[in-house]
Amino acid sequence: MMLLPEPRDIPPRLATGAFILNSGLGKLKADEGTAQGLHGMASNAYPFLGKLEPGRFTRLLAWSEIAVGAALLTPVVPTRLAGLALTGFSGGLFGLYLRTPGMREPGSLRPTQDGIALAKDSWMLGIGLGFLGAGGSCARAASKGRTRRGCSR
C-alpha cells in the first residue's frame, strides 16, 4: 500500500519543491564568475569544500537542489523521506548563514540587509523538520487497517 502525502503537506511540498528545483536548474547554467562566488562563500563557511573546483562544486550543488526539489514534488516520495532530504539540505544552507560574517546582527540571529537572502533558508529548515514528524496519525491508522478522515489510501 502506497501512502500519498497528507493534504496538509501538499502546499509546503509544492512551494519548497518548486523553489529549490528552480534554483538548481538556474545553477546548471552558472558562468565561471557565479561558480567562483558560490564556491568562495561556501568554502569560507565549510573549509573542506575548498578542495573542490568551483565549477564542479556548483554542478554538485545544482544537482543536489534538483534532487531535493524533485523529491518534494513527487507524491510517491514519502513526506518523511522528502523532509529528511530538505532538512539536510536546508540545514547546510542555514549553517552558511550562521557561519558567514556580516550576515547577522552582532550577537543576534536577526539578519543584516546582506543576510536576508540566506536567512530565508530558515523557513525551509522549519518545513523539513515538520515533515520529519509526518506520517504519524495516518500511518498508525493505516497500519491498523483503518482510515482517518483526510488520509489517502
C-alpha positions in Angstrom: 0.0 0.0 0.0 1.4 3.4 -1.0 0.6 6.3 1.3 0.3 9.6 -0.5 1.2 12.9 1.2 -1.4 14.1 3.6 -3.4 17.1 2.3 -1.7 19.5 4.8 1.7 18.5 3.4 1.0 19.3 -0.2 1.2 23.1 -0.2 4.6 23.3 1.6 6.0 20.4 -0.6 4.9 22.2 -3.8 6.2 25.6 -2.7 9.6 24.5 -1.4 10.0 21.9 -4.1 9.4 24.4 -6.9 11.6 26.9 -5.3 14.6 24.5 -4.8 14.1 22.9 -8.2 14.2 26.3 -10.0 17.3 27.3 -8.0 19.1 24.1 -9.1 18.1 24.5 -12.7 19.4 28.0 -12.7 22.7 26.9 -11.2 23.3 24.4 -14.1 23.7 27.5 -16.3 26.1 29.3 -13.9 29.0 31.1 -15.5 32.5 30.9 -14.1 32.2 34.1 -12.1 29.0 32.9 -10.4 30.6 29.5 -9.7 33.6 31.1 -8.1 31.3 33.3 -6.0 29.2 30.4 -4.8 32.2 28.3 -4.1 34.0 31.1 -2.3 31.1 31.7 0.1 30.5 28.0 0.7 34.2 27.2 1.3 34.5 30.2 3.7 31.8 28.6 5.8 32.8 25.0 5.2 36.6 24.9 4.6 36.6 21.3 3.3 34.7 22.5 0.2 37.8 24.4 -0.8 39.2 21.2 -2.2 36.6 21.2 -4.9 37.0 23.1 -8.2 34.3 25.9 -8.3 32.6 24.6 -11.5 32.4 21.1 -10.0 31.1 22.4 -6.7 28.4 24.4 -8.5 27.3 21.4 -10.6 27.1 19.2 -7.5 25.1 21.9 -5.7 22.8 22.3 -8.7 22.1 18.6 -8.9 21.6 18.4 -5.2 19.0 21.1 -5.4 17.3 19.4 -8.3 17.2 16.1 -6.4 15.7 17.6 -3.3 13.2 19.7 -5.3 12.1 16.7 -7.3 11.7 14.6 -4.2 9.4 17.2 -2.7 7.4 17.5 -5.9 7.0 13.7 -6.4 4.0 12.5 -4.5 5.2 8.9 -4.3 8.2 10.0 -2.2 7.1 9.7 1.4 6.9 13.1 3.2 9.3 12.0 5.9 11.9 11.0 3.4 11.4 14.2 1.5 11.6 16.0 4.8 14.9 14.3 5.6 16.4 15.5 2.3 15.0 19.0 2.8 16.3 19.2 6.4 19.8 18.1 5.5 20.0 20.4 2.5 18.5 23.5 4.2 20.5 22.8 7.4 23.6 23.2 5.4 22.3 26.4 3.9 21.3 27.7 7.3 24.7 26.9 8.6 26.1 29.0 5.8 24.0 31.9 7.1 25.2 31.3 10.7 28.9 31.0 9.7 29.3 33.8 7.2 30.5 37.1 8.7 28.2 40.1 8.1 25.0 38.1 7.6 23.7 38.6 11.1 23.4 41.5 13.5 26.2 41.2 16.1 25.2 38.8 18.9 21.9 38.0 17.3 20.2 35.7 14.8 18.5 38.7 13.1 19.8 39.1 9.6 21.6 42.2 8.3 20.4 43.6 5.0 23.1 41.4 3.3 21.9 38.3 5.3 18.2 38.4 4.3 18.8 36.2 1.2 20.4 33.5 3.3 18.1 33.9 6.3 15.2 32.7 4.2 16.7 29.2 4.4 15.4 29.1 8.0 11.8 28.5 6.7 12.9 25.6 4.6 14.6 24.1 7.6 11.4 24.5 9.6 9.3 22.9 6.9 11.8 20.0 6.7 11.8 19.4 10.4 8.0 19.5 10.3 8.0 16.9 7.6 10.2 14.6 9.7 7.2 14.3 12.1 4.8 13.4 9.3 3.1 10.1 8.9 2.0 9.9 12.5 -1.7 9.6 12.7 -2.4 8.4 9.1 0.4 5.9 9.2 -0.8 4.5 12.5 -4.4 4.3 11.3 -3.3 2.6 8.0 -1.2 0.0 9.9 -4.3 -0.9 11.9 -6.4 -1.3 8.7 -8.4 1.9 9.4 -8.7 5.1 7.5 -8.7 8.6 9.1 -10.6 11.4 7.5 -8.1 13.4 5.3 -5.7 10.4 4.9 -5.2 8.9 1.5 -5.1 5.2 1.0 
